[in-house]
Amino acid sequence: MDVSSAIHARRAVPSFDSSVEISLEELVALMNEANLAPSAMNLQPWEFLVCHTIEDKKRLQAVSYQQAKVAEASAVVVVLGNLQHHHHALRIADENVKTGVLPEDRRDAWVAGAVGAYEGLSQKQRDEVLRGGSLWAMTFMYKALECGWDTAPMGGFEADNLVKEFGVPDTHVPVIMVAIGKRNPDVEIRPRSYRIPVSDLIHLGNF
Ligand SMILES: Cc1cc2nc3c(=O)[nH]c(=O)nc-3n(C[C@H](O)[C@H](O)[C@H](O)COP(=O)(O)O)c2cc1C
């Protein structure tokens, strides 16, 4: 599937066939591909809460305004933003030194730069996890589509209740949920909602 076909074929499906299961192995394989998504300084600010059993999907549905799709989907990946993602820097630097991606004599400066860019800067941390987590989710949706799966991005969750229900620590924030499964053939997908032409949105040079 080429990129343009994927862009045109992807839809946020309105309903999933609840009889379809996805194996954890396949789900993790798709997630592994999405892990090539870009992130600032490649600090990878994402982690995942995966709801795969019907019990877990129902717990998630209860904190997602009872949206039916959450329980119907084969699985739901809740993309979490790790506000402390700059602490990945040392591990990433060490691995990059091993493979020659980063010269050893630049390691300490790179780590100090990455940590210094975010340490104590809560708004910047939050902005970055929202950017990174969203790019991860988009990459995941396209990979899923290529492999024959439908998806639905969802921001309709009660963040405070979600973190309580699933024990998410305050170092992490829910960014977006992506439900994955096979679309329910009995529920028609409506034609695409209107897109504002890009020409109305571009500010060339200055706003
Ligand atoms: C950040 C975000 C949050 C969304 N939240 C929900 C949601 O909670 N429930 C839902 O049914 N759809 C949700 N959607 C799906 C959008 O309604 C859908 O993407 C949009 O209408 C465009 O349709 P399309 O993706 O099929 O082109 C969300 C999409 C995004 C990107």
The ligand as a Gaussian input file, in Angstrom:
#p B3LYP/6-31G(d) Opt

LIG

0 1
 C       -7.452000      13.659000      18.856000
 C       -8.664000      12.951000      18.334000
 C       -9.681000      12.623000      19.208000
 C      -10.807000      11.921000      18.748000
 N      -11.734000      11.484000      19.651000
 C      -12.738000      10.705000      19.232000
 C      -13.619000      10.104000      20.173000
 O      -13.462000      10.229000      21.388000
 N      -14.643000       9.369000      19.704000
 C      -14.830000       9.146000      18.361000
 O      -15.776000       8.462000      17.994000
 N      -13.986000       9.674000      17.444000
 C      -12.950000      10.439000      17.841000
 N      -12.067000      10.950000      16.929000
 C      -12.246000      10.677000      15.493000
 C      -12.606000      11.940000      14.700000
 O      -13.936000      12.284000      14.936000
 C      -12.327000      11.681000      13.212000
 O      -10.963000      11.424000      13.043000
 C      -12.737000      12.882000      12.356000
 O      -14.117000      13.065000      12.397000
 C      -12.314000      12.737000      10.908000
 O      -12.768000      11.515000      10.379000
 P      -11.744000      10.529000       9.607000
 O      -10.642000      10.236000      10.591000
 O      -12.559000       9.309000       9.271000
 O      -11.253000      11.244000       8.412000
 C      -10.942000      11.618000      17.371000
 C       -9.896000      11.960000      16.502000
 C       -8.765000      12.592000      16.969000
 C       -7.640000      12.883000      16.005000

